[in-house]
Amino acid sequence: MTFRRCKACGNSFTPWPQAKNQQFCSNPACQNERRRRKQAKRRQESLAMRESDAQYLKDWAAKNPGYWQKYRAEHATYAERNRTQQQTRNQARIAKDAPSSLNPLPSGLYQLIPATAEMIAKDTVWLVEITVLQGPSDIEALYCK
């Protein structure tokens, strides 16, 4: 008798003999999760479904033109909190895009490891020496193309 671990709840279960690839137990909550994941995968993979969803939202917005303005007016504290959080996220994004220094990578010895999805262990590691021959002389040099 084989046992498998449910991908939703993590409990072990005995799969049905008729369902060779069963990954979720028969718990109703787990079956709902299975259906939800399947639907999300379908939506992600199907261009027609994404276009249909986009058209539905567009039609709904056309039928309810003042909905978001009314919602923000009725939930002012939530809207203000969201606005503040968005400004913080925008500032963090701007900070990431800015160059950290004129010479972000100092000379020295580094380990070079290939970044591949199927790599499980660090079986291929090279020791490399990076020497900065000349750094940018001014800020404009960073943005030259």
C-alpha positions in Angstrom: 0.0 0.0 0.0 1.5 3.3 -1.0 1.0 6.6 0.8 1.4 10.1 -0.6 1.5 13.5 1.0 -1.3 15.9 0.1 -0.1 19.1 -1.7 -2.7 21.2 0.1 -2.8 20.1 3.8 0.4 18.0 3.9 -1.3 15.0 5.5 -0.5 11.5 4.1 -3.3 9.7 2.2 -3.8 6.5 0.2 -4.4 7.4 -3.5 -7.3 5.9 -5.4 -6.1 3.1 -7.7 -8.0 4.7 -10.6 -6.1 8.0 -10.2 -2.5 7.2 -10.8 -1.3 10.8 -10.4 -3.5 11.8 -7.4 -1.7 14.6 -5.5 -4.5 15.8 -3.2 -6.4 13.9 -0.5 -10.2 13.6 -0.6 -10.7 16.3 2.1 -13.2 18.9 0.7 -11.0 21.8 1.5 -8.1 20.1 -0.3 -10.3 19.4 -3.3 -11.3 23.1 -3.4 -7.6 24.0 -3.3 -6.9 21.5 -6.2 -9.6 23.1 -8.3 -8.4 26.6 -7.4 -4.8 25.8 -8.5 -6.0 24.1 -11.7 -8.2 27.2 -12.6 -5.3 29.6 -11.8 -3.0 27.5 -14.0 -5.5 27.5 -16.8 -5.9 31.3 -16.5 -2.1 31.7 -16.6 -1.6 29.5 -19.7 -4.6 30.4 -21.8 -4.4 33.7 -23.7 -8.1 33.5 -24.6 -9.0 33.1 -20.9 -6.8 36.1 -19.9 -8.4 38.2 -22.7 -11.8 37.2 -21.6 -11.1 38.1 -18.0 -9.6 41.5 -19.1 -12.7 42.2 -21.2 -15.0 41.3 -18.3 -13.2 43.7 -16.0 -13.3 46.4 -18.7 -17.1 45.9 -19.2 -17.6 45.9 -15.4 -15.7 49.2 -15.1 -17.8 50.7 -17.9 -21.0 49.7 -16.1 -19.7 51.1 -12.7 -17.9 54.3 -13.6 -17.6 55.9 -10.2 -17.0 52.8 -8.2 -13.4 53.4 -7.2 -13.8 57.0 -6.4 -16.7 56.2 -4.2 -14.8 53.3 -2.6 -11.8 55.5 -1.8 -14.1 58.2 -0.3 -15.9 55.7 1.9 -12.7 54.0 3.0 -10.5 57.1 3.4 -8.1 55.6 6.0 -7.5 52.5 3.9 -6.9 54.6 0.8 -4.5 56.9 2.6 -2.6 53.9 4.1 -2.3 52.3 0.7 -1.1 55.6 -0.8 1.6 55.9 1.8 2.7 52.2 1.3 2.8 52.7 -2.5 5.1 55.8 -2.1 7.4 53.7 0.1 7.5 51.0 -2.5 8.2 53.5 -5.2 11.1 55.0 -3.2 12.6 51.6 -2.7 12.3 50.9 -6.4 14.1 54.2 -7.3 16.8 53.4 -4.7 17.4 50.0 -6.4 17.8 51.6 -9.8 20.3 54.2 -8.7 24.0 53.3 -8.9 25.3 52.5 -5.4 28.8 53.9 -6.1 31.1 54.8 -8.9 32.9 51.5 -8.4 30.3 49.0 -7.2 32.6 45.9 -7.6 36.0 46.2 -5.9 39.0 44.2 -7.1 39.5 40.8 -5.5 38.9 37.1 -5.6 35.4 35.8 -6.2 33.7 32.5 -6.6 31.9 32.0 -9.9 29.0 29.6 -9.7 26.7 28.9 -12.7 23.1 29.9 -12.0 21.0 27.1 -13.5 17.6 26.0 -12.4 18.5 22.3 -12.4 21.7 22.8 -10.3 21.2 21.1 -6.9 24.7 21.2 -5.4 27.7 23.4 -6.0 29.6 20.9 -8.1 31.1 23.5 -10.5 32.7 26.5 -8.8 35.5 28.6 -10.3 37.8 30.9 -8.4 38.3 34.1 -10.4 40.2 37.3 -9.9 38.5 40.5 -10.9 40.7 43.5 -11.3 39.3 47.0 -11.9 41.5 48.5 -14.5 39.8 51.9 -14.7 36.6 53.0 -13.0 34.3 55.6 -14.5 35.8 59.1 -14.3 32.4 60.8 -13.7 28.7 60.1 -13.4 28.1 60.6 -17.1 30.3 57.7 -17.9 27.9 55.4 -16.0 25.1 56.2 -18.5 27.0 56.2 -21.8 25.7 53.8 -24.4 
